[in-house]
Every structure is written in structure tokens, then in C-alpha cells.
Amino acid sequence: MRHALTLPYDEFVLRGIKNNNLAALGLYRKLGFREISRRPVRFAKRAGFESYVSMSLSRGDAH
């Protein structure tokens, strides 16, 4: 992930992170990503989650 963040892009967007994947969400937040949306998924509770989270990191946001 650190290598990907060195690539010459102005913004990085991650989509489709399950809301119960706390390890991934924590890592992305630690790297400076911010949640931009949640998309509820019908019948996802059967699979143990409720929504997909999208996160974004703009070059100006990086620390």
C-alpha cells in the first residue's frame, strides 16, 4: 500500500470495503484515507456485514 501511495496520482479511491472489516478500515484511516460513502447491500446481514464503504485520499490530505 505504501508503494501504491507513491504513484503519481492526485487521488486514490478504495471501494467495496465491507463495513465489518475493521482491520482494513483502520489501516486505511491510519494512512490518511477518509470515508466518502457507504452503500447498503441487500441481504448482506446474512454474510455478516451491512454495507460497502468507499474511502478516498487526495494528495493534499496525505501525511
Summary of the structure (lengths in Angstrom):
residues: 63
radius of gyration: 12.8
end to end distance: 14.3
largest distance: 39.6
contacts: 139
relative contact order: 0.30
helix: 30%
strand: 37%
